[in-house]
Protein backbone atom coordinates (compact mmCIF):
# COMPACT_ATOMS: atom_id res chain seq x y z
CA UNK A 1 0.00 0.00 0.00
CA UNK A 2 1.43 3.41 -0.96
CA UNK A 3 0.71 6.08 1.58
CA UNK A 4 0.28 9.76 0.73
CA UNK A 5 2.60 12.02 2.67
CA UNK A 6 1.08 15.39 1.59
CA UNK A 7 -2.62 16.20 1.81
CA UNK A 8 -4.62 19.20 0.64
CA UNK A 9 -6.56 21.53 2.90
CA UNK A 10 -9.97 19.94 2.32
CA UNK A 11 -8.62 16.49 3.10
CA UNK A 12 -7.00 17.87 6.25
CA UNK A 13 -10.40 19.00 7.44
CA UNK A 14 -11.94 15.61 6.73
CA UNK A 15 -9.19 13.92 8.75
CA UNK A 16 -9.68 16.28 11.68
CA UNK A 17 -13.44 15.78 11.53
CA UNK A 18 -13.10 12.01 11.69
CA UNK A 19 -10.78 12.15 14.69
CA UNK A 20 -13.07 14.62 16.46
CA UNK A 21 -15.89 12.11 15.95
CA UNK A 22 -13.89 9.65 18.04
CA UNK A 23 -12.09 7.67 15.32
CA UNK A 24 -8.55 6.48 16.01
CA UNK A 25 -5.66 8.01 14.10
CA UNK A 26 -4.71 4.57 12.76
CA UNK A 27 -8.22 3.99 11.37
CA UNK A 28 -8.35 7.45 9.75
CA UNK A 29 -4.95 6.97 8.14
CA UNK A 30 -6.01 3.60 6.73
CA UNK A 31 -9.35 4.91 5.44
CA UNK A 32 -7.82 7.79 3.50
CA UNK A 33 -4.62 5.97 2.53
CA UNK A 34 -2.42 8.46 4.34
CA UNK A 35 0.71 7.78 6.37
CA UNK A 36 0.02 7.42 10.09
CA UNK A 37 2.74 9.95 10.95
CA UNK A 38 1.13 12.58 8.70
CA UNK A 39 -2.26 12.22 10.36
CA UNK A 40 -0.65 12.22 13.80
CA UNK A 41 1.24 15.47 13.06
CA UNK A 42 -1.93 17.00 11.60
CA UNK A 43 -3.91 16.22 14.74
CA UNK A 44 -1.14 17.49 17.01
CA UNK A 45 -0.91 20.72 15.02
CA UNK A 46 -4.68 21.16 15.18
CA UNK A 47 -4.75 20.80 18.96
CA UNK A 48 -1.92 23.32 19.27
CA UNK A 49 -2.79 25.96 16.69
CA UNK A 50 -6.24 25.12 15.31
CA UNK A 51 -7.07 25.04 11.61
CA UNK A 52 -6.49 27.93 9.22
CA UNK A 53 -8.56 30.64 10.87
CA UNK A 54 -8.40 32.90 7.81
CA UNK A 55 -10.26 30.47 5.52
CA UNK A 56 -13.51 32.02 4.32
CA UNK A 57 -16.79 30.25 3.61
CA UNK A 58 -16.26 30.85 -0.12
CA UNK A 59 -12.82 29.21 0.04
CA UNK A 60 -14.32 26.17 1.79
CA UNK A 61 -16.96 25.95 -0.95
CA UNK A 62 -14.23 26.11 -3.63
CA UNK A 63 -12.20 23.41 -1.87
CA UNK A 64 -15.25 21.17 -1.66
CA UNK A 65 -15.89 21.64 -5.39
CA UNK A 66 -12.27 20.77 -6.23
CA UNK A 67 -12.30 17.69 -4.00
CA UNK A 68 -15.74 16.26 -4.78
CA UNK A 69 -16.87 17.87 -8.02
CA UNK A 70 -20.05 19.03 -6.29
CA UNK A 71 -20.87 22.71 -6.08
CA UNK A 72 -22.29 24.29 -2.93
CA UNK A 73 -22.93 27.94 -2.18
CA UNK A 74 -21.06 30.12 0.28
CA UNK A 75 -24.29 30.62 2.23
CA UNK A 76 -24.74 26.88 2.60
CA UNK A 77 -21.22 26.53 3.99
CA UNK A 78 -21.75 29.40 6.41
CA UNK A 79 -25.09 27.97 7.55
CA UNK A 80 -23.62 24.51 8.16
CA UNK A 81 -20.68 26.00 10.07
CA UNK A 82 -23.00 28.05 12.26
CA UNK A 83 -24.97 24.90 12.93
CA UNK A 84 -21.80 23.40 14.39
CA UNK A 85 -21.08 26.48 16.51
CA UNK A 86 -18.46 27.96 14.16
CA UNK A 87 -18.85 31.66 13.37
CA UNK A 88 -16.93 34.18 11.28
CA UNK A 89 -14.31 36.15 13.17
CA UNK A 90 -12.26 39.14 12.15
CA UNK A 91 -8.57 39.36 13.03
CA UNK A 92 -7.76 41.49 16.05
CA UNK A 93 -6.53 44.90 14.88
CA UNK A 94 -3.70 46.13 17.10
CA UNK A 95 -1.11 48.87 17.00
CA UNK A 96 2.28 47.84 15.69
CA UNK A 97 4.79 46.76 18.33
CA UNK A 98 8.51 46.89 17.65
CA UNK A 99 11.07 45.17 19.84
CA UNK A 100 11.60 48.49 21.61
CA UNK A 101 7.90 48.81 22.36
CA UNK A 102 7.70 45.29 23.75
CA UNK A 103 10.73 45.88 25.96
CA UNK A 104 9.28 49.12 27.31
CA UNK A 105 5.89 47.50 27.95
CA UNK A 106 7.50 44.58 29.75
CA UNK A 107 9.68 46.84 31.90
CA UNK A 108 6.73 49.06 32.85
CA UNK A 109 4.63 46.05 33.86
CA UNK A 110 7.43 44.64 35.98
CA UNK A 111 7.76 48.00 37.74
CA UNK A 112 4.03 47.99 38.54
CA UNK A 113 3.64 44.28 39.20
CA UNK A 114 3.34 44.85 42.96
CA UNK A 115 0.54 47.39 42.67
CA UNK A 116 -2.64 46.19 44.32
CA UNK A 117 -6.25 46.96 43.41
CA UNK A 118 -6.18 49.62 46.13
CA UNK A 119 -3.24 51.30 44.38
CA UNK A 120 -5.00 51.27 41.00
CA UNK A 121 -8.16 52.62 42.66
CA UNK A 122 -6.31 55.92 43.19
CA UNK A 123 -5.56 56.33 39.47
CA UNK A 124 -7.68 58.49 37.16
CA UNK A 125 -7.41 56.87 33.71
CA UNK A 126 -8.06 59.26 30.82
CA UNK A 127 -8.56 58.94 27.09
CA UNK A 128 -9.01 61.19 24.08
CA UNK A 129 -11.13 59.33 21.53
CA UNK A 130 -12.54 60.13 18.14
CA UNK A 131 -16.13 59.36 17.15
CA UNK A 132 -17.46 59.61 13.63
CA UNK A 133 -20.80 59.88 11.87
CA UNK A 134 -20.31 56.64 9.98
CA UNK A 135 -23.27 54.64 8.67
CA UNK A 136 -23.40 52.42 11.75
CA UNK A 137 -22.23 55.20 14.08
CA UNK A 138 -19.55 52.96 15.54
CA UNK A 139 -16.30 54.40 16.79
CA UNK A 140 -13.30 53.48 14.67
CA UNK A 141 -10.24 52.72 16.78
CA UNK A 142 -6.56 52.09 16.21
CA UNK A 143 -6.90 49.38 18.79
CA UNK A 144 -9.98 47.09 18.69
CA UNK A 145 -11.04 44.79 21.46
CA UNK A 146 -12.06 41.29 20.42
CA UNK A 147 -12.79 37.96 22.01
CA UNK A 148 -10.66 36.20 19.39
CA UNK A 149 -7.55 34.42 20.70
CA UNK A 150 -4.46 36.62 20.46
CA UNK A 151 -2.40 34.21 18.39
CA UNK A 152 0.07 35.67 15.87
CA UNK A 153 -2.03 34.51 12.92
CA UNK A 154 -5.06 36.33 14.34
CA UNK A 155 -3.41 39.74 14.78
CA UNK A 156 -3.17 42.48 12.19
CA UNK A 157 -0.93 45.35 13.26
CA UNK A 158 -1.95 48.63 11.66
CA UNK A 159 -1.63 52.37 12.12
CA UNK A 160 -5.13 53.43 11.13
CA UNK A 161 -6.30 56.98 11.69
CA UNK A 162 -9.88 57.30 10.45
CA UNK A 163 -11.63 60.45 9.34
CA UNK A 164 -13.44 61.70 12.40
CA UNK A 165 -15.90 64.43 13.28
CA UNK A 166 -15.62 64.71 17.06
CA UNK A 167 -12.90 64.24 19.67
CA UNK A 168 -13.92 63.75 23.29
CA UNK A 169 -11.92 63.53 26.50
CA UNK A 170 -13.02 61.45 29.48
CA UNK A 171 -11.63 59.96 32.67
CA UNK A 172 -12.61 57.09 34.97
CA UNK A 173 -11.59 55.67 38.32
CA UNK A 174 -13.08 53.47 41.00
CA UNK A 175 -16.42 54.96 42.13
CA UNK A 176 -16.16 57.93 39.79
CA UNK A 177 -16.00 59.37 36.30
CA UNK A 178 -15.49 62.79 34.72
CA UNK A 179 -17.94 64.61 32.53
CA UNK A 180 -17.52 63.87 28.83
CA UNK A 181 -15.67 66.85 27.37
CA UNK A 182 -15.96 67.60 23.65
CA UNK A 183 -12.79 69.06 22.13
CA UNK A 184 -13.81 71.84 19.73
CA UNK A 185 -12.41 71.38 16.22
CA UNK A 186 -10.82 68.15 17.39
CA UNK A 187 -7.52 69.86 18.21
CA UNK A 188 -5.99 69.84 21.70
CA UNK A 189 -3.07 72.11 22.60
CA UNK A 190 -1.14 72.27 25.85
CA UNK A 191 -2.92 75.43 27.02
CA UNK A 192 -6.33 74.06 26.10
CA UNK A 193 -5.48 70.85 27.93
CA UNK A 194 -4.80 72.88 31.06
CA UNK A 195 -7.86 75.13 30.73
CA UNK A 196 -10.40 72.51 29.60
CA UNK A 197 -9.19 69.29 31.23
CA UNK A 198 -6.71 69.64 34.08
CA UNK A 199 -8.22 72.58 35.97
CA UNK A 200 -11.97 71.86 35.63
CA UNK A 201 -11.79 68.04 35.84
CA UNK A 202 -8.54 66.48 37.06
CA UNK A 203 -8.00 69.01 39.86
CA UNK A 204 -11.36 68.09 41.39
CA UNK A 205 -10.40 64.41 41.61
CA UNK A 206 -7.03 65.35 43.11
CA UNK A 207 -8.81 67.28 45.83
CA UNK A 208 -11.23 64.44 46.54
CA UNK A 209 -8.69 61.59 46.67
CA UNK A 210 -5.78 63.40 48.33
CA UNK A 211 -2.05 62.78 48.18
CA UNK A 212 -2.42 59.22 46.85
CA UNK A 213 -4.09 60.48 43.67
CA UNK A 214 -2.33 59.56 40.39
CA UNK A 215 -3.28 60.86 36.95
CA UNK A 216 -2.77 58.83 33.78
CA UNK A 217 -2.71 60.55 30.39
CA UNK A 218 -1.89 59.21 26.93
CA UNK A 219 1.59 60.61 26.35
CA UNK A 220 0.55 62.78 23.40
CA UNK A 221 2.57 65.85 22.47
CA UNK A 222 0.18 68.34 24.06
CA UNK A 223 0.38 66.42 27.35
CA UNK A 224 4.14 66.94 27.55
CA UNK A 225 4.36 70.72 27.18
CA UNK A 226 5.94 72.92 29.84
CA UNK A 227 2.57 74.59 30.40
CA UNK A 228 1.01 71.25 31.33
CA UNK A 229 3.92 70.23 33.54
CA UNK A 230 3.83 73.56 35.41
CA UNK A 231 0.11 73.10 36.04
CA UNK A 232 0.60 69.57 37.37
CA UNK A 233 3.39 70.74 39.68
CA UNK A 234 1.38 73.70 40.98
CA UNK A 235 -1.67 71.54 41.67
CA UNK A 236 0.32 68.69 43.23
CA UNK A 237 -0.90 66.19 40.64
CA UNK A 238 1.28 63.10 40.29
CA UNK A 239 1.44 61.74 36.77
CA UNK A 240 1.60 58.01 36.02
CA UNK A 241 4.51 57.38 33.67
CA UNK A 242 3.00 55.59 30.68
CA UNK A 243 5.00 54.01 27.80
CA UNK A 244 4.04 54.34 24.16
CA UNK A 245 1.85 51.78 22.37
CA UNK A 246 -0.11 50.75 25.45
CA UNK A 247 -3.83 51.00 24.57
CA UNK A 248 -4.58 47.45 25.71
CA UNK A 249 -3.45 48.32 29.24
CA UNK A 250 -5.61 51.42 29.49
CA UNK A 251 -8.93 50.23 30.96
CA UNK A 252 -10.84 53.30 29.77
CA UNK A 253 -10.42 52.00 26.20
CA UNK A 254 -12.88 49.23 27.05
CA UNK A 255 -15.30 51.79 28.44
CA UNK A 256 -15.08 53.91 25.29
CA UNK A 257 -15.75 50.80 23.21
CA UNK A 258 -18.87 50.17 25.30
CA UNK A 259 -19.85 53.80 24.77
CA UNK A 260 -19.51 53.39 21.01
CA UNK A 261 -21.62 50.23 21.02
CA UNK A 262 -24.37 51.87 23.06
CA UNK A 263 -24.32 54.89 20.78
CA UNK A 264 -24.62 52.64 17.73
CA UNK A 265 -27.68 50.94 19.21
CA UNK A 266 -29.76 54.12 19.48
CA UNK A 267 -32.98 54.21 17.50
CA UNK A 268 -32.83 57.67 16.00
CA UNK A 269 -30.25 58.51 13.30
CA UNK A 270 -27.33 60.83 14.05
CA UNK A 271 -27.36 63.42 11.29
CA UNK A 272 -24.90 66.06 12.51
CA UNK A 273 -22.34 66.89 15.18
CA UNK A 274 -24.89 68.21 17.64
CA UNK A 275 -26.92 65.00 17.63
CA UNK A 276 -23.71 62.97 17.96
CA UNK A 277 -22.54 65.06 20.92
CA UNK A 278 -25.92 64.75 22.64
CA UNK A 279 -26.04 61.00 22.05
CA UNK A 280 -22.52 60.43 23.36
CA UNK A 281 -23.15 62.53 26.45
CA UNK A 282 -26.38 60.70 27.25
CA UNK A 283 -24.84 57.26 26.72
CA UNK A 284 -21.77 58.19 28.78
CA UNK A 285 -23.99 59.06 31.75
CA UNK A 286 -25.88 55.76 31.34
CA UNK A 287 -22.79 53.55 31.54
CA UNK A 288 -23.02 51.53 34.78
CA UNK A 289 -20.44 52.43 37.40
CA UNK A 290 -19.87 48.71 37.96
CA UNK A 291 -18.47 48.47 34.42
CA UNK A 292 -15.98 51.23 35.16
CA UNK A 293 -14.98 49.64 38.46
CA UNK A 294 -14.51 46.22 36.86
CA UNK A 295 -12.17 47.41 34.13
CA UNK A 296 -10.03 49.38 36.59
CA UNK A 297 -9.86 46.36 38.91
CA UNK A 298 -8.61 44.31 35.94
CA UNK A 299 -5.31 46.23 35.93
CA UNK A 300 -3.66 43.65 38.17
CA UNK A 301 -4.51 40.89 35.67
CA UNK A 302 -3.50 43.03 32.67
CA UNK A 303 -0.06 43.66 34.10
CA UNK A 304 0.45 39.98 34.91
CA UNK A 305 -0.71 38.96 31.43
CA UNK A 306 1.66 41.39 29.71
CA UNK A 307 4.57 40.06 31.75
CA UNK A 308 3.64 36.48 30.86
CA UNK A 309 3.80 37.21 27.11
CA UNK A 310 6.94 39.38 27.40
CA UNK A 311 5.37 42.69 26.47
CA UNK A 312 3.21 41.46 23.57
CA UNK A 313 -0.44 42.18 22.85
CA UNK A 314 -2.79 41.22 25.68
CA UNK A 315 -6.44 40.15 25.13
CA UNK A 316 -8.12 43.15 26.75
C-alpha positions as CSV (number, residue, x, y, z in Angstrom):
1,X,0.0,0.0,0.0
2,X,1.4,3.4,-1.0
3,X,0.7,6.1,1.6
4,X,0.3,9.8,0.7
5,X,2.6,12.0,2.7
6,X,1.1,15.4,1.6
7,X,-2.6,16.2,1.8
8,X,-4.6,19.2,0.6
9,X,-6.6,21.5,2.9
10,X,-10.0,19.9,2.3
11,X,-8.6,16.5,3.1
12,X,-7.0,17.9,6.3
13,X,-10.4,19.0,7.4
14,X,-11.9,15.6,6.7
15,X,-9.2,13.9,8.8
16,X,-9.7,16.3,11.7
17,X,-13.4,15.8,11.5
18,X,-13.1,12.0,11.7
19,X,-10.8,12.1,14.7
20,X,-13.1,14.6,16.5
21,X,-15.9,12.1,16.0
22,X,-13.9,9.7,18.0
23,X,-12.1,7.7,15.3
24,X,-8.6,6.5,16.0
25,X,-5.7,8.0,14.1
26,X,-4.7,4.6,12.8
27,X,-8.2,4.0,11.4
28,X,-8.4,7.5,9.8
29,X,-4.9,7.0,8.1
30,X,-6.0,3.6,6.7
31,X,-9.4,4.9,5.4
32,X,-7.8,7.8,3.5
33,X,-4.6,6.0,2.5
34,X,-2.4,8.5,4.3
35,X,0.7,7.8,6.4
36,X,0.0,7.4,10.1
37,X,2.7,9.9,11.0
38,X,1.1,12.6,8.7
39,X,-2.3,12.2,10.4
40,X,-0.6,12.2,13.8
41,X,1.2,15.5,13.1
42,X,-1.9,17.0,11.6
43,X,-3.9,16.2,14.7
44,X,-1.1,17.5,17.0
45,X,-0.9,20.7,15.0
46,X,-4.7,21.2,15.2
47,X,-4.7,20.8,19.0
48,X,-1.9,23.3,19.3
49,X,-2.8,26.0,16.7
50,X,-6.2,25.1,15.3
51,X,-7.1,25.0,11.6
52,X,-6.5,27.9,9.2
53,X,-8.6,30.6,10.9
54,X,-8.4,32.9,7.8
55,X,-10.3,30.5,5.5
56,X,-13.5,32.0,4.3
57,X,-16.8,30.2,3.6
58,X,-16.3,30.8,-0.1
59,X,-12.8,29.2,0.0
60,X,-14.3,26.2,1.8
61,X,-17.0,25.9,-0.9
62,X,-14.2,26.1,-3.6
63,X,-12.2,23.4,-1.9
64,X,-15.3,21.2,-1.7
65,X,-15.9,21.6,-5.4
66,X,-12.3,20.8,-6.2
67,X,-12.3,17.7,-4.0
68,X,-15.7,16.3,-4.8
69,X,-16.9,17.9,-8.0
70,X,-20.1,19.0,-6.3
71,X,-20.9,22.7,-6.1
72,X,-22.3,24.3,-2.9
73,X,-22.9,27.9,-2.2
74,X,-21.1,30.1,0.3
75,X,-24.3,30.6,2.2
76,X,-24.7,26.9,2.6
77,X,-21.2,26.5,4.0
78,X,-21.8,29.4,6.4
79,X,-25.1,28.0,7.5
80,X,-23.6,24.5,8.2
81,X,-20.7,26.0,10.1
82,X,-23.0,28.1,12.3
83,X,-25.0,24.9,12.9
84,X,-21.8,23.4,14.4
85,X,-21.1,26.5,16.5
86,X,-18.5,28.0,14.2
87,X,-18.9,31.7,13.4
88,X,-16.9,34.2,11.3
89,X,-14.3,36.1,13.2
90,X,-12.3,39.1,12.1
91,X,-8.6,39.4,13.0
92,X,-7.8,41.5,16.0
93,X,-6.5,44.9,14.9
94,X,-3.7,46.1,17.1
95,X,-1.1,48.9,17.0
96,X,2.3,47.8,15.7
97,X,4.8,46.8,18.3
98,X,8.5,46.9,17.7
99,X,11.1,45.2,19.8
100,X,11.6,48.5,21.6
101,X,7.9,48.8,22.4
102,X,7.7,45.3,23.8
103,X,10.7,45.9,26.0
104,X,9.3,49.1,27.3
105,X,5.9,47.5,28.0
106,X,7.5,44.6,29.8
107,X,9.7,46.8,31.9
108,X,6.7,49.1,32.9
109,X,4.6,46.0,33.9
110,X,7.4,44.6,36.0
111,X,7.8,48.0,37.7
112,X,4.0,48.0,38.5
113,X,3.6,44.3,39.2
114,X,3.3,44.8,43.0
115,X,0.5,47.4,42.7
116,X,-2.6,46.2,44.3
117,X,-6.2,47.0,43.4
118,X,-6.2,49.6,46.1
119,X,-3.2,51.3,44.4
120,X,-5.0,51.3,41.0
121,X,-8.2,52.6,42.7
122,X,-6.3,55.9,43.2
123,X,-5.6,56.3,39.5
124,X,-7.7,58.5,37.2
125,X,-7.4,56.9,33.7
126,X,-8.1,59.3,30.8
127,X,-8.6,58.9,27.1
128,X,-9.0,61.2,24.1
129,X,-11.1,59.3,21.5
130,X,-12.5,60.1,18.1
131,X,-16.1,59.4,17.2
132,X,-17.5,59.6,13.6
133,X,-20.8,59.9,11.9
134,X,-20.3,56.6,10.0
135,X,-23.3,54.6,8.7
136,X,-23.4,52.4,11.7
137,X,-22.2,55.2,14.1
138,X,-19.5,53.0,15.5
139,X,-16.3,54.4,16.8
140,X,-13.3,53.5,14.7
141,X,-10.2,52.7,16.8
142,X,-6.6,52.1,16.2
143,X,-6.9,49.4,18.8
144,X,-10.0,47.1,18.7
145,X,-11.0,44.8,21.5
146,X,-12.1,41.3,20.4
147,X,-12.8,38.0,22.0
148,X,-10.7,36.2,19.4
149,X,-7.6,34.4,20.7
150,X,-4.5,36.6,20.5
151,X,-2.4,34.2,18.4
152,X,0.1,35.7,15.9
153,X,-2.0,34.5,12.9
154,X,-5.1,36.3,14.3
155,X,-3.4,39.7,14.8
156,X,-3.2,42.5,12.2
157,X,-0.9,45.4,13.3
158,X,-2.0,48.6,11.7
159,X,-1.6,52.4,12.1
160,X,-5.1,53.4,11.1
161,X,-6.3,57.0,11.7
162,X,-9.9,57.3,10.4
163,X,-11.6,60.5,9.3
164,X,-13.4,61.7,12.4
165,X,-15.9,64.4,13.3
166,X,-15.6,64.7,17.1
167,X,-12.9,64.2,19.7
168,X,-13.9,63.8,23.3
169,X,-11.9,63.5,26.5
170,X,-13.0,61.5,29.5
171,X,-11.6,60.0,32.7
172,X,-12.6,57.1,35.0
173,X,-11.6,55.7,38.3
174,X,-13.1,53.5,41.0
175,X,-16.4,55.0,42.1
176,X,-16.2,57.9,39.8
177,X,-16.0,59.4,36.3
178,X,-15.5,62.8,34.7
179,X,-17.9,64.6,32.5
180,X,-17.5,63.9,28.8
181,X,-15.7,66.9,27.4
182,X,-16.0,67.6,23.7
183,X,-12.8,69.1,22.1
184,X,-13.8,71.8,19.7
185,X,-12.4,71.4,16.2
186,X,-10.8,68.2,17.4
187,X,-7.5,69.9,18.2
188,X,-6.0,69.8,21.7
189,X,-3.1,72.1,22.6
190,X,-1.1,72.3,25.8
191,X,-2.9,75.4,27.0
192,X,-6.3,74.1,26.1
193,X,-5.5,70.8,27.9
194,X,-4.8,72.9,31.1
195,X,-7.9,75.1,30.7
196,X,-10.4,72.5,29.6
197,X,-9.2,69.3,31.2
198,X,-6.7,69.6,34.1
199,X,-8.2,72.6,36.0
200,X,-12.0,71.9,35.6
201,X,-11.8,68.0,35.8
202,X,-8.5,66.5,37.1
203,X,-8.0,69.0,39.9
204,X,-11.4,68.1,41.4
205,X,-10.4,64.4,41.6
206,X,-7.0,65.3,43.1
207,X,-8.8,67.3,45.8
208,X,-11.2,64.4,46.5
209,X,-8.7,61.6,46.7
210,X,-5.8,63.4,48.3
211,X,-2.0,62.8,48.2
212,X,-2.4,59.2,46.8
213,X,-4.1,60.5,43.7
214,X,-2.3,59.6,40.4
215,X,-3.3,60.9,36.9
216,X,-2.8,58.8,33.8
217,X,-2.7,60.6,30.4
218,X,-1.9,59.2,26.9
219,X,1.6,60.6,26.3
220,X,0.5,62.8,23.4
221,X,2.6,65.9,22.5
222,X,0.2,68.3,24.1
223,X,0.4,66.4,27.4
224,X,4.1,66.9,27.5
225,X,4.4,70.7,27.2
226,X,5.9,72.9,29.8
227,X,2.6,74.6,30.4
228,X,1.0,71.2,31.3
229,X,3.9,70.2,33.5
230,X,3.8,73.6,35.4
231,X,0.1,73.1,36.0
232,X,0.6,69.6,37.4
233,X,3.4,70.7,39.7
234,X,1.4,73.7,41.0
235,X,-1.7,71.5,41.7
236,X,0.3,68.7,43.2
237,X,-0.9,66.2,40.6
238,X,1.3,63.1,40.3
239,X,1.4,61.7,36.8
240,X,1.6,58.0,36.0
241,X,4.5,57.4,33.7
242,X,3.0,55.6,30.7
243,X,5.0,54.0,27.8
244,X,4.0,54.3,24.2
245,X,1.8,51.8,22.4
246,X,-0.1,50.8,25.4
247,X,-3.8,51.0,24.6
248,X,-4.6,47.4,25.7
249,X,-3.4,48.3,29.2
250,X,-5.6,51.4,29.5
251,X,-8.9,50.2,31.0
252,X,-10.8,53.3,29.8
253,X,-10.4,52.0,26.2
254,X,-12.9,49.2,27.1
255,X,-15.3,51.8,28.4
256,X,-15.1,53.9,25.3
257,X,-15.8,50.8,23.2
258,X,-18.9,50.2,25.3
259,X,-19.9,53.8,24.8
260,X,-19.5,53.4,21.0
261,X,-21.6,50.2,21.0
262,X,-24.4,51.9,23.1
263,X,-24.3,54.9,20.8
264,X,-24.6,52.6,17.7
265,X,-27.7,50.9,19.2
266,X,-29.8,54.1,19.5
267,X,-33.0,54.2,17.5
268,X,-32.8,57.7,16.0
269,X,-30.2,58.5,13.3
270,X,-27.3,60.8,14.1
271,X,-27.4,63.4,11.3
272,X,-24.9,66.1,12.5
273,X,-22.3,66.9,15.2
274,X,-24.9,68.2,17.6
275,X,-26.9,65.0,17.6
276,X,-23.7,63.0,18.0
277,X,-22.5,65.1,20.9
278,X,-25.9,64.8,22.6
279,X,-26.0,61.0,22.1
280,X,-22.5,60.4,23.4
281,X,-23.2,62.5,26.4
282,X,-26.4,60.7,27.2
283,X,-24.8,57.3,26.7
284,X,-21.8,58.2,28.8
285,X,-24.0,59.1,31.7
286,X,-25.9,55.8,31.3
287,X,-22.8,53.6,31.5
288,X,-23.0,51.5,34.8
289,X,-20.4,52.4,37.4
290,X,-19.9,48.7,38.0
291,X,-18.5,48.5,34.4
292,X,-16.0,51.2,35.2
293,X,-15.0,49.6,38.5
294,X,-14.5,46.2,36.9
295,X,-12.2,47.4,34.1
296,X,-10.0,49.4,36.6
297,X,-9.9,46.4,38.9
298,X,-8.6,44.3,35.9
299,X,-5.3,46.2,35.9
300,X,-3.7,43.6,38.2
301,X,-4.5,40.9,35.7
302,X,-3.5,43.0,32.7
303,X,-0.1,43.7,34.1
304,X,0.4,40.0,34.9
305,X,-0.7,39.0,31.4
306,X,1.7,41.4,29.7
307,X,4.6,40.1,31.7
308,X,3.6,36.5,30.9
309,X,3.8,37.2,27.1
310,X,6.9,39.4,27.4
311,X,5.4,42.7,26.5
312,X,3.2,41.5,23.6
313,X,-0.4,42.2,22.9
314,X,-2.8,41.2,25.7
315,X,-6.4,40.1,25.1
316,X,-8.1,43.2,26.8
